[in-house]
Amino acid sequence: MFIKIFLTIVFLAVMIAVGVYSRKQAGSVDGFVLGGRSVGPWLTAFAYGTSYFSAVVFVGYAGQFGWKYGLSSTWIGIGNALIGSLLAWLVLGRRTKLMTQHIESRTMPDFFGTRYNSQSLRVVASVIAFVFLIPYTAGVYKGISTLFEMGFGIPYEYCVILMAMLTAVYVILGGYKATAMNDFVQGMIMLFGIVVVIAAVLNVQGGLAAAVGKMAALPADDAPNTNGMFASLFGPDPWGLLGVVILTSLGTWGLPQMVGKFYSITDESAIRRGTIISTVFALVVAGGCYFLGGFGRLFGTPPVLPNGKMAFDSIVPSMLVTLPDAIIALVVLLVLSASMSTLASLVLTSSSTMTLDLIYRDKKSLPGEVEEGSINDEVSEHIERRKVVVMRVLIVFFIVISLLIALNPPTFIAQLMGISWGALAGAFLAPFMLGLYWRRVTPASVWACFAWGVGITVVNMMVGNPINPINCGAIAMVGGFPVVWMASLVSKKMNKQLVDRIFACYA
């Protein structure tokens, strides 16, 4: 217990110290939200990876999908690395950096408002982002607190409140730069920790070969006389597995807290280096998490909840509870690192979106235009400071709301994430990505995609989730592309000169 407490205190002290160190760079809006658009490849890549993977993955997804798909759940981690990291950086990185800097966009709703010349889109996008980031944040709280309770024996409620307070402190102090610097430290802990934890868990089962052999001997749930499905290449449900891969990999392309990392990176050469770093990080961390969760059935059946469903969120903690105290301390730090970085990114994204896109909706001109009150005018230092103060207040507000949900979570971690990612990426992914490449995208098609992504997620939830939230989220994301394409073909085109000025950044 002394080792666990000592390491945790040191870790938290470093996080807060970084926040104090970075506070001078967080005085302006650009400094607080984007780190002055001068964050290097290593910090950006680690910020992307640590925001991607949290306790939602390590505790919720790894446990639930490892139980359902066995060792084939490792494909989810591989998909996260190749699609959610490598392909996302290649397709979105350069174009996002150039266009958002060209139109002086600071948030994703701001991008929609300027790219499609519609302040109404900007407002609605900010509301969607704020509302649907809350269940994801609650899922992160639930995951980290479940494992923290296992490691320290502290009641779940106290863990949730403590994590919320500590995250708020260093984000409020240092903004994005503090978050990115802490993400680097947290990312190094995650890389080291996942390797050690996998080795320790496999050692309990007699090594890798013995553990795989035990998995191969387990019968399928729906076919008691059939063995080997949980150790097969694509597992017992390949189509269900594909849905999870799509949701967790493609979803990052449309999440404000993920895409925002490309806004702040220094230049194109940094994007190339960041692509490699981010992909390797995801392969180790995500691949390792799902590979570990694939052995969950070897550690007993999880308890049953009052509603008759299995407590999937307890699977990974049950795998770790018998490990030596030093390893458990490392696990706690691993999940603490992953979750605090994700929480920091979520609350910063939400507060900046509400402040810049709802409360202060500065009149913006498009590139090449000069108008009074446009983005080409200098904003007074007083207004800048006031915006930063409002963002800091909203950080507290957002944390309190998500904290209330986390104290009484409505469903499993995986379902919380499915609802959040499905609505956000279903609404944002297609119009954001196509808006970087295709001049023909229209404001009407963006409205259609907003209605599609939020609509299918909310309706499915209201009628009792006849479609699994995970699969529903995947359908929302993929379906957004034909929605935008068809609506753009039949709706009124944007002004050609206006679109040409926007796309001049790629010339």
N, C-alpha and C positions, 0 to 999 in steps of 0.2 A: 504493500500500500504506500510506503514511503517513496519508493521509486516512481510509482504512478503519479502521486501528488507532486513530487519534485519536478518531474519532466513536464507535467502539465502547466505548473506555475511558470517555469522558465519559458515555455512556448507562448503562453498568454502575455507574459511581460514583453517578449520580443515583438509580438503583434502590436501592442499598444505603443511601444517605443518607436516603431516605424511610423505609426500614425502621428505621433508628436513630431518626429523628424520631418515629415512631409507636409506639415500644416501650412508652411510658408508658401508652398506651391499651389495651395488650394484656395487662394483668395479670390480668384476670378472664376467665371463660369467655365471657360475652356480649361483652366487648370484643375478645377474641382471635378468636372465631368469627363474630360479627355486627357488629362495629364499634359495639357499644352500641345497635344498632337505630336509629341516627341518621344514616345515610349519605344524602346528598342525591341529587336526580334525575340530575344530570350524572355524578357518580361512579358511581352505580348503573347507569345506562344504558351507560356506557363499560365498566364491569366486566362487564356482561352481554355486550356485543358482543365485547370482547377475549377473554373466556372461550369464546365461541362459535367464533371464527375464529382459527386458528393455522396452523402449518406444515402440518398435516394438510390444510387447505383449500388453502392457497397452493401447496404443492409436490405433495401427494398427489392430492387430489381434482381440482384445477384441471387438472393434467397428465393424469391418467387419463381423466377424463370429457370434457375438452376434446378429447382425441384420439378418443374414442369417438363423441361427439355433435357435434363441431364447434362452431359459433357458437350452436347451440341450447342448449348447456350453460349459457348465460347465464340460462336459466329457473331453474336451480338456485339461483343467487344471488337472483333475484327472489322465488322461493319462500321462501328463508331470511329475506328482509326482511319479506314480507307474512304468512307463516304462522309462521315461527320467531321473529319479533320482534314485529310489530304485533299479530297475533292472540293470541300467547302473553301479552303484557302485558295486552291487553283482557280475556281470559278468565280468566287466572290471577292477575294482579297484585294487584288489590284483595282478592279473597277469600283468597288465600294470606297476605297481610299481616295481615288481620284475624283469621283463624282461628288462625294459628300464634302470633300475639301473645296471643290469648285463652287458648289452651291451653299457652302458654309452651313451645312447641316450638322447638328449636334446629337440628334436622337433619331430613331426610326420614324416616329410620327412626324417629326420635322422633315424628314426625307419625303414622306408621302405628300405633305403639304406643299413643298417647294417643287418637287419633281412633277407633280400633277397639277400644280397651280390651284390648289384647293385648301383653304383653311379649314373647311368642314371635315375633310379627310383627316387633317392633322389632329383635330379635336377628338374625333371618334376613335382614331387609332390610339391616342393616348389613354382614353377610357378603357379600351379593350386591353391594352398592355397592363394598366394598373390593376384591373379586376382579375385578370387571369394569371398574373404573376403571384397572386396571393396564395392559391392552393399549392403551387409548386414550393413556395417558401415554407408553408406549413408542413409539407412532406419532408423537406430537408430538416426542419426542427425535430420532427417525429423520429426520423431515422437516427440522427446524431444522439438524441436523448435516450433512445432505446439502448444503444450501445454504451453510452456513458453510464446509464443505470446499471448495466451488467458489470462494467469494469470497476465502478466505485461504490455501488450499493446506494447511490443517492437517488431519492424519489424522482420519477420522471418529470414532474412539474417543476421542481427546482432546477433541474438540468436545462429545461427549455428556457426558463427565465434567465438563467445565467448566460447561456449562449447568446440570447438576444441582446442583453446588456453589453457584453464584451464586443460583439460585432458592431453595435451602434457606436461605441466609443471610437474605434479606430477609423471607421468610415467617416464619421462626422468630423474627426480631426483632420484627416489627410486626404479625403476624397479618392479619386481614381489612382493617383500615383501611389498612395499608401496601400491601396488594394492590390495593385500590380506588384509592388515590392514584396508584400506579404505572400502573394500568390506564388512567387518564386521560391520562397522559403518553404511554404506549404507543399509545393509541388515536389521538391527534393525529398521531403519526408514521405510523401505518397509513393514515389518511385522506389525508395529503399524499403518502405514498410510492406508494400504488397508482395515483394519478392520474399522477404523474410517470413511473412505470414503464410504464404502458400507452402513454403518449405516445411514450416512447423506443422501445419495441418496434415500434409501428406505423410510426414514422419509418424504422426499418431496412427495412421492407417497402414503403416509398414512400407511406405515408399510409393512412388508413382505407379509402378507396374502392379503392385498389390491393390492399390486403390482403384485403378481402372478395372482390374479383374473383378473386384467386388461389385462395381457398378454394372458390369456386363452380366453378372449373375442375378440382378434384380429383375423381377417380372414387371411387365407393363401394367399400368393401372386398369386399363380396360380389357386386358388379355392376360389373365394370371398365368397361363401356360406358355407365354412368349417372353423369353429373356433376351437381353442384349440391346434393347431399344435405347436405354439411357446411356449407353456407351457407343452408340452408332454415330455415323457422320452427321446426319441431319435430324436425329432424334425421333420421337414418336409423333410429332406434329409439325412437319416442315412448313406448312402454310401459315400456321400460327406463329412460328419462329420468324418467318419472313416479315409478318406484320410488326413484330417487335423491332426487328432490324430497321425497318423503314421509319417507324416512329422515333426511335432513339438516335438514328443516324441522320436522316434527312431533316428532322425537326430542328436541329441547331441552325439550319440555314435561314430560318424565319423567326428566330428568337431575338428580341431586342438586346438582351444582355450578352448574347454571343456575337452578333453582327457588329455591335458597337466596338468590339476590340479592333476591328479593321479601321475604324475612324481615327484611332489614336496612334497607330504605328507610324514610324518616322518616314520611310520612303519605300520605293519598290524593291530595292535590294534587301531591305529588312523583311519584306513580305516573303521573298524567296527563301531566306534562311528560316524564318518563322514557320513556313510550311513543313519543312523537314523536322524541326524540333517538335512541333505540335503533333505530328503524325507518330513519331517514335513514342512520345509521352502517352498518347492515347492507346497505342498498341500494348504498352507495358501495363498501364493502369486499368484500362477498361478490359483488355483481354485477360489480365490477371484476375480481376474481380469476378467476371463471369465464369472463368475456368474454376476458380475457387468455389463459387456457388454451385457448380455442377456436381460437386461431391456431397451436397447437403443431405441426401438420402442415407448416407452412411452414418449419420449422427442421430438417427431416431426420427420419429414422426413429430412434427410440431404440434403444440397444444391446439385445442379447438376453442374458438371464440363463442360467446353466448349466442350468436346468430347461426352457429353450426358450421362456419367456415374455418379453414385452417389459419392459424396465426403465422402467415408467411414471413412477417417481419421479425419473427423470433428465430428463424432458421440459422442465419449467419451468427448471431450472438451465441446460439447453442453450440456451434462448431468451435467457437473460440474460448468458451468459458473454462475448459479444462487445460488450456495452455499455461505455461509458466507466467508469473506475474510480469516479468520484463517484456514478454511478447505481448501480453494484454495491454501493457502501458504503450507499447509501440502502435498497437491497433487503435487504441483510443486517440493517440496523436494523429494517426493516419486519417481516421474518419473526421476528427476535429479539424484537421487541415483542409480536407476536401470540402467539408460542409461550411466552415466559416468563410472560405473563399467564395463559394457559391452564394451564400447569404449576402455577403458584401456586394457582390455583383448585382444581385436581384434588388436589394434596397436602393442602391445607387441608381440603377436604371429606372426604377419606379419613381423615385423622388425627382430625378432630373426631368423625366417625361411629364409629370404633373406640373412642375414649376415652369418649364420652358414652353410646353405645348398647351397648357390649360390656363394657368394663372397669368403668365407673361407671354402673350402671343404677339411678339414683335412683328410689325409689318415687314415683310421681306420682299425684296425685288429679286428677279432672276438675273443671272450673269449677263452683263451688257446693259442692264437698266440702271438708271440713277434716279432714285426718288427719295423724297423726304421721308425719313423714318425707315428706310430700307436697310438691308444688311450691309450696305456700303457705308452707312453713317457710323460714326464712333458712338459707342454706348458709354454713358458716363460711369465713372468709377463707383459712384454712389449706388447706381442701379445695379451694377454688377455685384457689389457686396450684398445688396438686399436680396438678390436672386439666390446667392449662395446661402444666406441665412434661411430663406424659405425652404430650400432643398434640405438643409439640415433638420429643420422642424418636421418636414414630411418624411424624412428617414425614420424618425421616432414614430410618427403616425402609422406608417406602413408596417413597421416592426410590431407595433401593438396589435394591429388587426390580425396579422398572420399568426401572432402569438396566441390570440384568443382561439383561432381555429386549431392550432397545434395542441392546445390544452384539451380539446374535445374533437379529435380528428374524426371525420365522417366515414373514412374507408381506409383501405390499405395505401401504403406509400405509392405503390406502382399506379394505382388508380388516380390518386391525386395528381401525379405527374402526367398521366395520360390525358386527363381533362385539361390541364394547363397547356401542355405542348400541343394538343390537338387543336384547341381554339386559337392559340397564338400563331402557330406555324400554318394552320389551315387558312387563317385570314391574311397573314403577312407574307408568307414565303413566295407564292407565285407573283404577286404584284411587285414585290421588292426585287427579286431576281430578274424577272422579265423587264422590269423598268430600267435595269442597268444595261441591258443588251438590245431591247426591241423598242424602237421609236414609236411604234404604232399603239402601244398600250394606252388606254384611255381612262379618264377618271371614273367613268361609269363602270368599267370592268373592275376597277379597284373596289368600288362600292359592292359590286356583285360578289367579289371574293370575300370581303368582310362578312357579308350576310351568309355566305356559304360556310365559311370556317366556324364562325360563332354559332350559326344556326344549327348545323348538324350536331355540334358538340352539346349545346344546351338542350335541344329537343331529345336527343338520346338520353341525356341525364334525367330529364323530367319524366320520361316514360319508363324509367327503371332500368336503363342501360341494356336494352335488348341486344345491342351490339356491344361487345366488350369495349370499354373505354380505350384500350390500347389499339384495337383494330379500328375503332371509330376515328381515333386521332390520325392513324395512317391513311385512312380513306379521305379525311379532310385535307391533308397535306397534298396528296397526289391529285385529288379532284380539283384543287384550286387552279391547276394549270389549264385544263380545258375550259374552266369557267372564265378565266381571264382572256384566253384566246378567242373564244366564241363571242364574248361580250364586246371585245375590242373590235371585232370585224363588223358588228352591227351598230355600234354606237358612234357618236360624233367624234371626229378626230380633234386632237389638240392643234393649236396654232403651229404651223411648220417652223416659223422663225424662232418661236419660243423653244421648241424642242431642239432645234439646231444649236441654240446657245447653250442649252444644258449639256448636249453631247459633245460640245467643243473641247471638253476636258480630255477626250480620247484622241484628239487630232495629233 
